[in-house]
């Protein structure tokens, strides 16, 4: 979003890129909000912060169980 469209009373939180090279030559990349600039309850709801994570094995197990139990 361009800075011209950000409301005047809004606090803009900067971000950083984290990049790591994996052993197979590919890169693992993510964007991080600079959390030290945030205030709980003002910039985010502390009760709803989560980072869901899964892997292929978990998805396969759930799919197999859904097939077995219809």
C-alpha positions in Angstrom: 0.0 0.0 0.0 1.5 3.4 -0.9 2.2 5.7 2.0 -0.3 8.2 0.5 -3.2 5.8 1.2 -2.2 5.1 4.9 -4.4 7.0 7.4 -2.7 9.8 9.1 -3.3 8.4 12.6 -2.0 4.9 11.7 1.4 3.7 12.9 3.4 2.0 10.1 5.4 -1.0 11.3 8.5 -1.7 9.3 9.4 -5.2 8.2 12.5 -7.2 7.5 13.2 -10.1 5.2 14.8 -13.3 6.6 16.5 -15.5 4.0 18.4 -18.7 4.6 19.9 -21.1 2.1 18.8 -24.7 2.6 21.1 -27.7 2.2 19.5 -28.6 -1.1 20.3 -25.2 -2.6 16.8 -23.7 -2.3 16.0 -20.7 -0.2 13.7 -20.3 2.8 12.3 -16.8 2.9 9.9 -15.0 5.2 8.8 -11.5 6.0 8.9 -10.4 9.7 7.1 -7.5 11.2 9.4 -5.8 13.7 7.6 -7.0 16.8 9.5 -4.7 19.2 7.6 -1.8 17.7 4.2 -3.3 18.4 2.0 -2.9 21.5 -0.3 -5.8 22.6 -3.9 -4.8 22.4 -3.1 -1.7 20.2 -1.5 -3.2 17.1 -2.7 -6.8 17.4 -5.0 -9.1 19.5 -2.7 -11.2 21.7 -5.3 -14.0 21.9 -5.5 -14.5 18.2 -1.8 -14.7 17.4 -0.8 -18.1 15.9 1.3 -19.7 13.2 -0.3 -22.9 11.9 2.3 -25.4 10.8 1.9 -28.8 9.2 3.8 -31.3 7.1 3.1 -33.7 4.4 2.8 -36.7 6.7 0.1 -35.0 8.8 -1.9 -34.2 5.7 -1.6 -37.8 4.5 -2.7 -39.2 7.8 -5.8 -36.9 7.9 -6.7 -37.9 4.3 -6.3 -41.6 5.0 -8.4 -41.3 8.2 -11.1 -39.4 6.3 -11.2 -42.2 3.7 -11.4 -44.9 6.3 -14.1 -43.3 8.4 -15.9 -41.8 5.4 
